[in-house]
C-alpha cells in the first residue's frame, strides 16, 4: 500500500484536500464574526423559547428552542475556521 494511502487510512482524512469556492467564500465571511456572537444567539434562543413557553405558545417555544444547537454548531464551525483556516 502506498505511503499516502496508509496515512489517509490512519488519520481518516485525505492528505491533500482542497476547499470548494463556495466553502472558501463562506469561511472568508464567517471568520469576520466574533465567536461569542453564536453563544449569545443560542442563549437568546433559549430565553425566547422560555418566554414563549410561559406565554402558552408551546409550538412556537419548541420551534425557537431548536435554534440553539444550530447556533452552537455554527459557532464551533466559526472557531474551527479561525483556528485551522480554510486551505
C-alpha positions in Angstrom: 0.0 0.0 0.0 1.3 3.5 -0.8 2.5 5.8 1.9 -0.2 8.4 1.4 -3.0 5.9 1.3 -1.7 4.4 4.6 -1.6 7.9 6.1 -5.1 8.6 4.9 -6.4 5.4 6.5 -4.8 6.2 9.9 -6.0 9.8 10.1 -9.4 9.3 8.4 -8.8 12.3 6.2 -7.2 12.7 2.8 -3.6 14.1 3.0 -4.4 16.6 0.3 -7.8 18.3 0.4 -9.0 21.5 -1.3 -12.0 23.5 -0.3 -14.5 24.4 -3.0 -15.1 28.0 -4.0 -18.4 28.3 -2.1 -16.9 27.0 1.2 -13.9 29.3 0.8 -16.2 32.3 0.3 -18.4 31.4 3.3 -15.4 30.9 5.5 -13.9 34.3 4.5 -17.1 35.9 5.7 -17.8 33.9 8.9 -14.2 34.4 10.1 -15.1 38.1 10.5 -17.8 37.3 13.0 -16.9 37.2 16.7 -17.1 33.7 18.2 -19.3 34.8 21.1 -22.0 36.0 18.7 -23.1 32.4 18.3 -23.1 31.8 22.0 -25.3 34.9 22.6 -27.6 33.8 19.7 -28.0 30.4 21.3 -28.7 32.0 24.7 -31.3 34.3 23.2 -33.0 31.3 21.5 -33.2 29.6 24.8 -34.6 32.7 26.6 -37.0 33.3 23.7 -38.2 29.8 23.9 -38.7 30.1 27.7 -40.7 33.3 27.2 -42.9 31.7 24.6 -43.5 28.7 26.8 -44.5 30.8 29.7 -46.8 32.8 27.4 -48.5 29.5 26.5 -47.3 29.3 22.9 -45.9 25.8 23.2 -45.3 25.1 19.5 -43.6 28.4 18.9 -41.5 27.8 22.0 -40.3 24.5 20.7 -39.5 25.9 17.3 -37.4 28.7 18.7 -35.7 26.5 21.2 -34.5 24.2 18.5 -32.4 27.0 17.1 -29.9 26.9 20.0 -28.0 23.7 18.8 -27.7 25.2 15.3 -26.2 28.4 16.6 -23.8 26.4 18.8 -22.7 24.3 15.8 -22.2 27.4 13.7 -20.1 28.8 16.5 -18.0 25.7 16.5 -17.6 25.8 12.8 -16.5 29.5 13.1 -14.0 28.6 15.7 -12.5 25.8 13.7 -12.1 28.0 10.6 -10.4 30.6 12.8 -8.0 28.0 14.3 -7.3 25.9 11.2 -8.0 28.2 8.3 -9.7 27.2 5.0 -6.9 25.8 2.9 
